[in-house]
Amino acid sequence: MSSAPRINLPRHAASYAAMYGLQKHVDAGQLPVQLHELVKMRASQINGCAFCIDMHAREAREHGESDRRLHLLSAWRESGVFDARECAALAWTEALTRLEQSQVPDAVYDEVRAQFSETEIVELSMAIVTINGWNRLNVAFRTPPGRYTPA
């Protein structure tokens, strides 16, 4: 399979602006940036988005995340390094990212509901929807890692 880039999304201003507008809405939320970065990393791992994994690993480190926790993220259930709130968010991330496998089981909802308010669940869900959108665009357009430059 060729890994040559296909389309540079930012050159398509209206579409990029629409997606970026959703991202800005998510970024303005009340959940901690560190939690957002873990969610973005985990969804990006599942979706195989090298660009997003690279970008969010850097952003997570910039916000104080440790290399150890980032390295253990794909095995978060067994790692013992994530707290109950983070585990609930990661389980919710996996369920919403892998809809075809589980249709978001009640047990996962109950876990996230025990840790987050309804408003926070909506915010968390919007963050997951957004990163899944970015993942799909960057994978489809073969955006190479390393192109990200912080704003």
C-alpha positions in Angstrom: 0.0 0.0 0.0 1.3 3.4 -0.9 1.6 5.9 1.9 1.8 9.0 -0.3 -0.4 11.8 0.9 -3.7 12.1 -1.1 -5.4 15.3 -0.1 -4.3 18.3 2.0 -7.5 19.0 3.9 -6.7 22.5 5.0 -6.6 23.6 1.3 -10.3 22.9 1.3 -11.2 25.9 3.5 -14.9 25.4 4.0 -14.7 21.8 4.9 -11.7 22.3 7.1 -13.4 25.3 8.8 -16.4 23.2 9.6 -14.4 20.4 11.2 -12.2 22.9 13.0 -15.3 24.7 14.3 -16.4 21.5 16.0 -12.9 21.1 17.4 -12.9 24.6 18.8 -16.3 23.9 20.5 -14.8 20.7 22.1 -11.7 22.6 23.2 -13.8 25.2 25.0 -15.3 22.6 27.2 -14.7 22.1 30.9 -13.0 18.7 31.0 -9.3 18.7 31.7 -7.0 18.9 28.7 -5.0 15.9 29.9 -8.2 13.8 29.8 -9.0 15.0 26.3 -5.5 14.1 25.1 -5.8 10.5 26.5 -9.1 10.1 24.7 -7.7 11.5 21.5 -4.7 9.2 21.7 -6.8 6.1 22.5 -9.2 6.7 19.6 -6.3 7.4 17.3 -4.6 4.2 18.3 -7.8 2.2 17.6 -8.2 3.9 14.2 -4.6 3.6 13.2 -4.1 7.4 12.6 -0.4 8.0 12.7 -0.8 11.7 12.2 -3.1 12.1 15.2 -1.1 9.7 17.5 2.0 11.7 16.8 0.2 15.1 17.4 -1.6 14.1 20.5 1.4 12.4 22.1 3.2 15.7 21.7 0.3 17.7 23.0 -0.2 15.3 26.0 3.4 15.6 27.0 3.2 19.4 26.7 0.3 19.3 29.2 2.3 17.2 31.7 1.4 13.6 30.6 4.2 11.1 31.3 5.8 8.9 28.6 5.1 5.9 30.8 1.3 6.5 30.8 1.3 7.2 27.0 3.2 3.9 26.4 0.7 2.0 28.6 -2.4 3.6 27.0 -3.2 0.8 24.6 -3.2 -1.6 27.7 -4.9 0.8 30.0 -7.1 -1.8 31.6 -4.1 -3.9 32.8 -1.7 -1.0 33.5 -2.9 0.2 36.8 -1.8 3.7 36.1 -5.1 5.3 35.2 -7.7 6.4 37.8 -11.4 5.4 37.8 -12.4 8.6 36.0 -9.8 8.1 33.2 -10.7 4.4 32.9 -14.4 5.3 32.5 -13.5 7.9 29.8 -11.3 5.4 28.0 -14.0 2.6 28.1 -16.5 5.2 26.7 -13.9 6.2 24.0 -13.5 2.6 23.0 -17.3 1.9 22.9 -18.0 5.0 20.8 -15.1 4.3 18.5 -16.0 0.6 18.0 -19.7 0.8 17.6 -19.8 -2.2 15.3 -18.5 -4.4 18.1 -20.7 -3.4 21.0 -23.3 -0.8 20.3 -22.2 0.9 23.6 -23.2 -1.5 26.3 -25.2 -0.4 29.4 -22.3 -1.4 31.6 -20.0 1.1 29.9 -22.6 3.8 30.1 -23.1 3.0 33.8 -19.4 3.3 34.4 -19.1 6.7 32.7 -22.3 7.9 34.4 -20.8 7.1 37.8 -17.8 9.3 37.0 -19.2 12.1 35.0 -22.2 14.4 35.0 -24.6 14.3 32.1 -23.1 17.5 30.7 -19.6 16.1 31.0 -20.7 12.9 29.2 -22.0 15.0 26.3 -18.7 16.9 26.2 -16.7 13.8 26.4 -18.8 12.2 23.6 -18.4 15.3 21.4 -14.6 15.0 21.9 -14.7 11.3 20.9 -16.9 12.1 17.9 -14.5 14.8 16.8 -11.3 12.8 17.1 -12.9 9.9 15.2 -13.8 12.4 12.5 -10.2 13.7 12.3 -8.9 10.2 12.4 -11.1 9.1 9.4 -10.1 12.2 7.4 -6.4 11.9 8.1 -6.3 8.1 7.4 -8.3 8.5 4.2 -6.1 11.4 3.0 -2.9 9.7 4.3 -1.8 12.7 6.2 1.8 11.8 7.3 2.9 12.2 10.9 5.2 15.1 11.7 3.2 17.7 9.7 1.6 19.0 12.8 2.9 22.4 14.0 1.4 23.8 17.2 -0.7 27.0 16.8 
